[in-house]
Amino acid sequence: MTTILTAVILAIIGLVLGGGGIRLAMLGGSWYYVIVGLAFLITAWLLFRRRSTGLWLYAAIVIGTLCWAVWEAGFDWWDLGPRGGVIVLLALWLLTPWARRGLSGPDGRAPLILAVLASLAVAGYSMTADPKDIAGELSADKVTPTADLGGNVPEGEWHFYGRTPYGQRYSPLNKITVDNVASLQPAWTYRTGDVKGPDDIGETTYQVTPLKIGDALYICTPHNFAIAIDATTGKEKWRFDPKIKLDPNRQHQTCRGVSYYAGKIAAGQPCAARVYLPTSDARLIALDAANGQVCTSFAEGGTLNLLANMPYPKSGYYYSTSAPLIVGGKIIVGGAVNDNYSTQEPSGVIRAFDVDSGALLWNWDSGNPDQTTPLPAGQNYTNNSPNMWSTPSADEKLGLLYVPLGNQTPDQLGAGRSANVEKFSSSITALDLNSGQVRWVRQTVHHDLWDMDVPAQPSLVDITTSSGVVPALVGPTKQGDLYVLDRRSGEPIIPVKEVPAPGGAIEGDHTSPTQPESDLSFNPKPLTGADMWGITMFDQLACRIELKGLRYEGRYTPPSVQGSLVYPGNFGVFNWGGVAVDPVRQVMFGMPTYLAFKSQLIPRDQVPPPDEGRGSEQGLNRNEGAPYAVVMGPFLSPLGIPCQAPPWGYVAGADLRTGKIAYKHRNGTVRDMTPLPLPFKVGVPGIGGPMITAGGVAFLGAAVDDYLRAYDLTTGRQLWKARLPAGGQSTPMTYTVADGRQFVVIVAGGHGSVGTKPGDYVMAYALPK
């Protein structure tokens, strides 16, 4: 009876594989599944007839699958396992007495045993190899020992989101080194009390990078509390509640940072130093850094209304999620708009206010870029213009502000965009710090139809070239290109070329015939059927079929009603966390992430009514007022895991002088992605940013397993890790205290979109006293 049951199971598997294989082959995919499905059916028939020749045939299936798998995937265990796992397990079952009971004819155990042993040998070898790893080293030479770090920030402090206005995320502290970092231990933990509630929107996230000035850390929370913490003990000094209300129209509920300013008022007087808090109800509030009291001399009673002169000032449609930049006596403020909710959205205007009084000094609206003098009352900025939802950087000596710009919403529909939008969308734009006038533009995507906005603060670093030292800018992008530009002119230091791009936009729209591509790029190779993945061969087959059913012609495949694959996905190779640069060694460290997305345009007459779906970054994006809505999200298997094979996340280092990638290693485990806490180092996605120290150590949380990790900057190898009580989707920072100890701090609060554990933790680590 057991033999008959085995035959039935094999027959069912054969029908599934054969049926799916025929469909895949008709779409132009691999014929393997048709062949193996037929072989399963024949094996099932032989076993049903109690012929031991079924074991001989199954041995051929095992060997044939092994050869095919190695041919497609090489010796990568994570690629080989789904292809052969079920087949080898069934082979082991067929070797048991129960499965062979009653079989007649030549004994088929020997060939089947040999086939299994061959598979196990290949599996064992592949577990020791990683063909997707790039091993190498960054130069440890101090190219510029007296590098310009930007701003006047004491060594042991962290005054800006990226530590200085240069946005390097580099600290000159060196007490923690590659030799002692493994001894880091918890120093203190602070809990804000601000946790995600049942009525919060899905993307409630905790992404703040603390500031450290004097003996205090300054943070904000997802619901925009501002808090000061003793930097040595982690004890709360003060907190301020702006009393924001929840709003289901908001796309994000987060705060990535506050801004600090030591003003013109004499020390010891009220508001001698200030903390500026952006809120999700579109306010900017000035607080006394000493006690958290509102500085009423700023703007109107201490608060700026960021909806002033805004078109369509709908509640929840505009707010500042990132820390404003304070430089040259100005506080520079951008804002996030709700992607793909409507064609009637607020402006992406960037404004410079007097940091002391709150008076508007200039406004730069990419939809109306020449009029930068303060807009008079009664006149509105341009609706839907490309915005800066991240943070800018600045070179005060050059008098330039560097702005990472997004796209015009709706992201996937480009018809009717103005010439100004076409010029500034998805670009790094340099503005005159004093007037707001445009000085240069470097576009990273032409006619962006993929939400490939520039997501991260550019990092400023001086680079030694054959022509001498050049003041440079490093701009990471979602599509994986890193633009290394002369920050005076925007001209490339590392070459940028135009490459052909797919055509065939929907009627009424168009695509750019070429797209820019930097020679320093983490852009992945195009996906093929061989790159599809699954826990088993069955969901892998389903992913292959779906891939063939989508429109996909590589990077920049246009959106379609059929459904298009977007890879790299709009989650980005790099996102708002950006990269960290070492200005002394002139190298960078980052976390490239690879996750394919799907997008499908939905004609307006097929969009469900508003009460059956609302705009969001994933799922149905309604695009009210546009001819199409869009459904988008990660490219996942029927089991809810990525359809593409891992790694989905790396750590990587590159030399900024040569533009060469030195190393690229899998980063992170599936411990918090699976029901069981499995420690498998697959290389997982993440969102957040890195930090580099002069001790040669890089720190990074970000990955979707809940750890803070330390890496050797030279090799990229992991040196230390600490388990976090919640997701660490924020950028760490470092500082020293009065007794000379160096602390590393990260906020652990989780991320609503990537599904990490929510929390309210501020975690500090230090070497033993």
N, C-alpha and C positions, 0 to 999 in steps of 0.2 A: 504493500500500500504506500510506503514511504517513497519508493521509486516512482510510482505513478504520480504522487503529489509533486515530487521534484520535476517530473516532466511537464506537469501543468504549469508550475511556476516559470519554468524556462520558456514554455510556449507563450505565456502572457508577456514575459519580458521581450521575447522575439517580436510579438505583434506590436508592442509599444515602440521598440527601437526601429522595427521595419517601417511601421506606419509613419512615425516622425521622420525617419530617414528619407522616405520617398518624398515627403513634403519638402524637406531641406534640399534634397537633390534637385527637385523641380525649381527651387529658388536659386539654384546655382551653387549650392554648398557641397560639403564633403559627401562622398558616396559610402564612407565607412559604415554608417549606421544602417544603410540598406543591406550591405553585405553581412554585417555581424547579426542583424536581425534575422536574416534568412538562415544563417548558421545556427542561431539559437533554435529556430523552428525545426530544423533538421535534427539537431541534437535532441530536442524534446521528443520528436517522433521516434528516434532510435531508442531512447530510454523507455518510451511507452511500449515499444516492441521488445524491451528487455535485451537490447543488443549492446554489448560492451564497447562496440565501435563508437558509441556516443561519447565515451570518455576520450577516445583518440581525437574525435572532431573537436571536443571542447578544449583539449590541449592545443589544437591548432588555433582556436579562438584566443586563448590566453597569449600564445606567442605572437599571433598576428596583431592583437591589440597592443602588446608591448612594443613591437616594432613601429606600429603606427603612432603610438603615443610619444616615443622618443623622437621620431621623425618630426612630429608637430611641435613638441614642447621642449625637447632637449632633456637634460638631466636636472629638472626642477621638480622637487618632490611635490610642491603645492599644485603644479600643473599635472603631474602624472597621477596623483592619487585619485582625483575624480574620474579619470579615464579608465583606470583599471581596478579600483577598489572593489566594486561590486563583483566584477568578473573573477577576481582572485578569491574573494570570500566564497563565491559559489563553487570554485574549483576545490577549495578545502572541504566544503560540504560533500562534493561528489567523491572525495577520497574516503569518506567514512563508510563503515560497513552497512549502515542503514540505507544510504543512498544507492549502494551498489548491490543490495540484496536482490537475488534472482537474475542478475545479468548473465548472459551467455556469450561465448565467443572469445577472441583473443583478449587477454588481460590488458586493460588500458591504463592501469595505475602508473606504470613507469613513465610513459610520456607525459602524463598529467603532473606527476611529481616533479619531473625535470622542468616543465613549463612554469610551475609555481616557484621552484627554486630560482629560476632565471629572473622571474618577476621580483622576488624578494631581494635578490642580489642587486638589481637595478635600483629598487626602492632604497636599499641600504646605502648605496653609493650616492644617490641623489639627495639623501638627507645630510650628507656631508658637503655637498656642493651648493653653490648659489650662483648660477650663471647670470643673474640679473644684478649682482653686486658689482660695483666699481670700486676697487681698492686702490688707494693712492694716498699721497700726502701733500698738504699745503706747505709752502715754504715757511719756516720759522724765523726767517730774517726780519729784523726790524728795518724796514725800508725807509721809514721816516720816523726816527725816534722822538722827534718833537712835533708830532702830527697835530693838525688843527682839529680840535674836537668840537668847536663851535660854541659860542656863548661863554659866559664867565661863571661856570658851575664848579664849585669845589669838588675835589676828587671823590670825597666820601658821600656826595649827595646826588639826587636825581630830581632835577627841577622841571623837566618837561616830559611829555609822553614818551619821546624817544631819548630821554635824558637831557639833550640839548636841542636847540633849534635845528641842528643838522640831522636829527632823526637817525642817528647811527645805531642806537641800542647797544652802545659799547661803554664799558666802564673801565677807567684806568686803574681800578683796584686790583691788587695781585696777591692778597693774603691767601686766597683760595686758589690752589694750583692743581695741576694734573696729578701731583704726587700725594696731596692730602685731601682732595675733594671727597674721597670715599669715607672720610671720617665725619662728614657733615651729619648733624643730628638736629631734631626739632628744638627750636629755642623758645618759641611761644606760638599760641594759636589764639586768634581773635574771631569772634562770631558777630556778624553785623545784626542779626535778627531779621534781615530782609530776605525772605524765602519766597519761592514761586508758590502762588496760591491757586485754588481751583478755578478762580474766575480770570486768571491771567491768560493772555494770548499764548499761543504755542511757542513762539520765539521769544520767550523770556530768558535772558542769558546774562551771565556775569563775566564781563570781559575787561575789567578795569586793570590798568597798570598804576600802582600807587606812585605818588610823588614823595620825596624825602627832602625836607628842608629843616635845618637845625636839628631839634630832637623829636620832630614829629613826622608821621606819615599822613598823607591826605588822600582819601579815597572817595568814590561815590559808589552807589549800589544800583541794582536794576531799577528800583522805584525811586531813584534819584535822591536818596539821603546823602548828605555830605558828612563825612566823619573824619576826625583827627585822632590818631593813635600814637601813643608813646612809642618811639622807634626802638627803644631798648627792651621794654617790658611787654608791649602789646596791649597795654591798658588804654581804655578809651579816655580821650581828653575832652572832646565835645562832639555833638552831632546836631545836624540841622535837617529838619523835615520840610520840604517845599510843599507838601500836601498836594501832590498830583493825584488826579483821579484816573481810574482805569478807563480805557477807551478801546472797544473792540475793533475800531478802525485802524489802530496802530499795527504796523507790520512787525515792529521790533519793540521790545521793552528791555532796554539795556543802557549802560553807561560805560564807556571805555576809559574815561579819565576826566579829571578836573584840571584847571590851570592855576598857576601861582604867579603872583606879582608882588615884588617889594616896592611899594609906591614912593611918592615924593614926600609923604607925611613923615614927620620925625618919629624915630623908634620910640616905642612906649605909648604912643598916641593911638586912639581907636582907628582901626583900618590902616595902620601903618604898612601892613602886609595883607594881601587879599588872596582868597581862593575863589575862583569863578566856576560856578556850577551850571552846566547845560541841563535842561530838563526835557522830558518827553512830551510836555505840553507847550513846547516852543518858547521857553523863557531862558534868559541868562541872568543868573543871580550872583551878586558880589557879596562875599562873606568875609568877616574879619578872621584872618588866619589864627589869631590868638584865642578866640572864643566862639567862633561860629555865628556871631551876630551879623545881621544884614547891614551892609555899608550903604546907608541911605543917601550918601552923596553921589552914588553912581546911578546914572540914568534917572528913572522915576522911582524914587523910594528904594533904590537898590536893585531894580529889576529892569532888564531890557525885554521888550516884547518883540520876538523874532518874526511875528506874523505881520509886522508893519509893512505896508506897501505890497503885500503878497496877493497875487491873484488866487482865487479859489482857496481862501484860508479856512478850509474845512478842518474840523477837529480831528486830530490823529493822522493827518496827511503830511505834516511837516514837523520836523524836530531835529535837534542836534544830538547824535549818538556818540560822537567822538569829541575829544578834548580840543577846544580852540587853541590856537597858537598865539602866544604873546611875544611880540618882538618889536623893537623900535618904537615903544610907547603905544602900540596898537594891539588890540585883541582881534584876531582874524577868526571869523565864524562862518562855517558852512552848515549844510544840513542834509538830512536824509529825506527823500520823498518816497511815498509808497509805490514800489515798482508795480506797474501793470494793473493798477486799480482802475484808472480812468485816463481819458485824454485831457481832462480838466483838473490839472494838478498844479501845486504851487511851483514857484520858480526855483532854479538851482543857484540863485544869486549867492555870491561870496561877498561878505561885508567886513570892513575894517572900522572899528570903533575906537575912539580915544579910551585908553585903558583906565584913565582916572575918572573921566566925566561920563563916559558912555555915549558921547556925541558921535554921530555917524561921520566918518572922514571920507570914505569912498565906498562905492559898491561896484562890483564887476559881475555883470550878468552875461553869461555866454550866449544868450539869445539876442543881446543888444550890447556888444562888447565895447563900443567906443564911448558910450556915455557912462563915465565912472564917477562924475560928480554926484553928491548925494541927491537921491531922487526926491523931488518935492512932494509934499502931501497931496493926495488925490491922484497920483500917478502910480501905476503898478509896474512891477518887474514882469519879464516875459514868462508866461506860464510854460511848464514842461521843459525848461532849458536844462542842459546837462549840469549836474550838480557835483559838489564835493562832499561825499558822506564820510570820508576818512579825514585825516589830518594833514595839513600842509607842512612843509619845511621851509627854512629861510636862511639866506646868507645876507646878514645885515651889512657886511662890508661891500658886497656887490649891489645892495639895495634891491634884492630880488626875492620874491616869494614863489615857491614851487607847488603847484596845485595839481593833485591827482583827480581827474574828472571822470564822471560817469557818463551814462548814455541818456538820451531822451526816452522817456516812457511814452508808449509801449516799447519795450526793448526789441521785440521780434518783428516789429512793423516799421519800415523805413520810408514809406511813401509820404510825400509832402513835407519832409524835413527842410528847414531853411538852410541857406548857404552857411550861416554862422554855426548852426548845429552840426552840419557836415564837417566843418572845420575843427570844432573844438571837442566834439564827442569822443570819449574814450581816449583822452590825450593827457600828456603831462604839459602843463602850460605855465610859463614863467610870467609873473606880473611884477610891475614896478611896485616896490613896497610902499612908496609914498603916494602914488597916484592911482594905482590899480590898473594902469594901462598895460596892454599886452606887450611883452618883449620878445617872446618866441613861443612856438607851439611844436610839440613832437607827438604826432598821432600814432597810437599803437594798434588801432584797428580802423580801417576805412569803412564807412557806412555800416556800423556795428549792428548786427541783427541777432546777437547771441548773448547779450548782457555781459560783454567782456569789458566792463568799465575798469579803469585803473583803480585798484582797491586799496593800495597801501601808501603810506607816507613815503615819499622819496627819501633816500639816504644820501647825504652829502659827504664826500670824501675826496681828498686830493690824491691824484694818481700819478705815479712817475711813469712817463712815457719816453720814447726815444727823442721826443722834442722838448723834454723837460717836464716839470711838475704842472699838471693841469687840474684846475678846480673842477671836480666831476660830480655827477649825480647818478645814483643807481636806482632805477625804477623797476620794481618787479610787477609782473602782470598776471592776470588770470590764465592766459594762454601759455604761460611758462617762459616767455621771453624776458630777459633782463636787459633793460636799456642802460648802457653806460655812456653818458653824454657829457660833453663840455657844458657845465652849468651856466657859463656866460652866454652861450649861443644856441644851445640845444643840438649842436652837431655831434654825431656819434664819435666816440673814442674807440669803442669796439664796433666793427662795421655792422650796418643795417642794410639789408637788401629787400627789394620787392620781389615776391614770388607769386606765381599764378595761383588763383583761387577759384573754387567751383562757382559756376553760374547757375541760372535757373531759378530766380526768385519767383514768388507768386505774381500773378497779373497785377500790374500797377506799381510794382516795386522793382528794385534792381539790386544787383550785387556789384561790388568792386571787382574788376578783373584781376587785380593783384592785391596782396596784403603785405605789410612790412614784417620782417623777421630778423631778429638780432642774431649775430653769430654766437652770443652767449645765451643759450636757450635750454630750458628743461622741458621743452615741448616733446611729448611722447610720440612714438611711432604710431601710424594709423592702426586701428583695430582690425583684426581679421577673425574669421571663424575659429582659427587656432587659438585665439586669445580668450575665447569664451570659457566660462568657469562654472562650477557648481559644487555642491557637496557630493553629488553623484553624477553618473553619466546621463541620468534622465533630465535633471534640471539644466545640465550643461547643454544637452540637445535642445531644450526649450529656448535657451538663450541664443543658440546658433540660429534657430528658426526665426526668433524675433529680430535678431540683427539683420538677417537677410530681408525681413519685411519692412525695415526702416530705410529711409533715404540716408545714405552715408557715402560721401565722397572725400572723407578726410576732414581735416580742420577747416572750419568755415563752410560746412555744408549748409545751404540756406534752409530756413524754417519751411515747413510744408504742411499741407492738409493731410498728406499720407502719414506724417510723423518722421522727424529727422533725429539722427543721433548727433549729439553735441559733445565732442571730445577734443581737448579737455573740456569738462563740463563747466557751467557757470559758477559752480562752487569754487573753481579756480585751481590751478597749479599753485598759485600764491593768492592769498586773500588779504584781509586787512592787517594781519600780523606781519606781513612783509618779510624782510630778511634783516639780519644784523651784519654790520660791516666793521672790520678792524682797521682803523685808519693808519695804524703803525705798520702792520704787516700787509695792508692793502688786499685783504681777502674778505670773502663773505661766507656766511653760514645761513642755511635756510631749510625749510621743510616742504619740498615739493610734494603735492598731493595729486593723485590721479583717480578721478571718479567720473565716469561717463554719465551724461544726462540725456534724457529724451525730451523733445518738445514737439507738440502737435497743434497746428492752428485749427481753431473751431469756428466755422462760419457763424456770423451773428445770429442767423435764424435757427441755429442748432444749440445755442447757449442756453442752459437752464435758467429759470427765473432766479432773481437775486436771493430769494429765501432758500434756494437749493444749492448754493455755492457762492463763496465770497473770495475775493482776491487774497492771495498768499504767495510766498516765494515758491512753494511747491503745491502741486495740485492745480486747480482751476484758477487762472489769472484772468479776470473778467474783461479788462481793457474796455470799460464802458465808453461808448462814443466812437470806438474803432470798428472796422468791418470784421475783425476776427478777435476772439479770445484765444488763449493758449493754455494748454495743459502741459505741465512740465514736472520733472522730478528725476531722481537718480535712475539709472538703467539697472534694474534689479531682477533677479530670478524669481520664479514662483515661490521660492522659500524665503524671499526677502533679503537675500545677500547680493552683493554686486555681481553682475553678469560677467564682468571682465576679471581675468585672473589677477591675483595679487602679485607683487606688492601694490597697495593703494597709497602708501605713504613712505617717504624716505627722509633721512637727513642727508644733506649734501653740502659740500664746500667747493668754492671756485676761486681762482686767482683773478682779481680784477685788472691786473696789468696785462695778462695774456688772454683773458677770456676763456680759459680752459677749466673744465670741471675736473677736480682732483679726485673726489670720491663721492659715492652715493650708496648708502646702506639702508636696508629695511629698518623701519622704525615702528616700534610698538607691537603689542600683542592683542589677541582676540579675547583677552580675559573678561572684558566688560561688554563684549559684543555677543556672547553666547550664554545660554542658561547655566552652563557649567564654567567655573573659573579656569579656563584652559590657558596655559601660559605660552601658547604657540606664537613665535615671533614671525608673523606673516608680513608685517608692514601695513599699518592701518592708517586710514585718513585722519585728518585733524584740522582744527582751525585755531589759530593763535600765533604768537610770534616768539622768536628766539632772542637771546641776549648773550653778548660776548663779554668776557672780562680779560684784563691784561695778564691774568694768570694762565692764559691759554686754555680756559674752560668756557664752553658754551652751555647755556641752560635753556631748556625747552620743556613745556608741558604739552598743551595743544592736542596731542593724540587722543583718540576716543577710548583708550584705556586710561585709568585715572592715576597717572604718575607724573611727577616732576623728575626730569632726567638731566644728568650732566654728561658732557661729551668732551673728548679731547679735540680741540679745534684743529689740530694738525692732521689727525687721521679720521676723525668722525666716529671713533669707537666710543661706545658707552662706558662711562667710568663709575656712575652712581645713579641710584634712583630712589625715590621716596614715594610710598603709596599715599595718595591724596584721598580725603574723605568725600570728595565730589569731583566732577569734571574740572580739569584745569585748562579751560579754553580762554586763557588770558596770557599776557606776556609778562614774564618775571622781570624783576629788577633787583639791584644790589646797592648796598651802602655800608658805611661804617658808623659806629657809635663812639661815645666818649672814651670808652676803655680800649678802643682800637680794633675791636672785633668787626669782622665783615659778615654781614647778614645777606641772605638771599631770600626774597619774598615773592610769593605767588598767591593770587586769589583763586580759590577753588569754589566755583558755584554752578558749573554745568552750563550746557547750551541746549536750548529747546529744539533747534532744528536738527542737530546731530544726535540728540537723544541721550546725552550723558547725564549722570546723576546730578540733580540740582542740590545746591547748598548755599551756605553763607559764610564761608571760611576765608580768613586771611592767615596764611601759613608762613612762618619764618624759620629759617634754618641757619645754623652757624657751626663753626668748628668748636670742639670742646674747649672750655676755658683752660 
